[in-house]
């Protein structure tokens, strides 16, 4: 069984993949559900048209491999990296496979190719599976997106959030947000302020390390400037609608940074005075396997934890719809085959 995109999100039966040369077969233990699955399912032409299995957050165990693969063991727990490049071009060779121009605009598990919301995931190369050590693969899939994406974004903003006195704002405390909060507390000295509509998620944000959790109507800009008069060192917008983009810009500091992660596809009017002087506004996209290894190491050390709710794989379409409605509770929802 798979959860497929193509004419909406549907359940379908598919045969077990057979790994070819260089490929690795992963038996799926759990696949994270992400709001971007809604966007992906609604934009099949962006991913080359046609149907494919959703799921870009996959934890599992090695089930086999094709000729030319070495160094793996059957039953070994791994997390699969979802963004695949050609491996040959100059972009890939410098270590930026997620930006590979040969597979543009994007290609990977659940991103145009079959993903992890199925019994098995076929991975094109061994470099895309990262060993989990003693971590449970059922809950490990979100390490590859819900954790990897903010980890990469936070590394990008190290000059802003990696110094004493920094204030980082996280807009949205859902699946990605709950990992962003933990990563900021684990790898930076920044004071972390969370902006979240849902009261339960605000409480949860405080439980996992946020220093302050606010409703958007709680004079967020004033409270940020009460901690750092010039404004936030960096704002991570994990929602990305019109309102959150405007809010992010309103609280950023001169020479600060606004990083857009969320997939709500909102817009922001950009002109000379819409941001503080020399404040940077930019997008971010996923991360690389080497960064995923660092994320896994943080999880192995107990410094970050995926807080998960499990649903059967056959219930994933309704769980994705609930996620789109905002009815997903706290942490990440994971589909278990």
Number of C-alpha atoms within 10 A of each C-alpha: 17 25 25 24 27 18 12 14 23 18 18 12 10 12 9 14 13 13 19 16 12 16 21 27 25 30 25 29 27 32 33 31 27 26 21 17 23 21 14 22 25 15 16 19 12 14 20 14 12 11 19 22 28 30 31 30 28 38 34 31 24 23 20 18 25 16 11 11 16 10 5 15 12 13 13 15 27 28 34 33 27 28 26 26 23 17 16 12 14 13 17 18 13 10 15 18 25 24 21 23 15 16 14 12 12 20 23 21 26 27 25 23 23 25 28 34 33 30 20 27 28 24 27 22 18 18 16 20 26 19 19 21 13 8 17 16 22 25 28 29 32 32 28 30 26 26 30 28 23 27 26 20 20 24 16 14 20 14 14 22 27 19 13 11 14 20 24 29 28 25 29 25 27 27 27 26 29 29 29 28 26 21 23 25 19 15 16 19 16 22 23 27 25 27 25 23 15 18 12 12 22 22 17 19 30 16 10 16 18 23 15 17 25 20 15 16 10 11 10 21 19 13 16 23 16 11 14 16 12 16 24 31 29 30 30 28 25 24 25 23 18 14 13 24 25 17 18 26 23 16 25 28 24 16 16 25 28 25 24 24 21 23 17 16 11 14 13 14 10 9 7 8 8 13 24 19 12 12 18 17 18 10 12 15 16 22 24 22 23 12 17 26 19 13 21 24 16 16 19 15 10 10 14 24 21 21 16 19 15 18 17 12 21 19 14 25 19 13 22 22 16 14 22 16 10 12 12 17 17 21 22 26 26 29 31 21 20
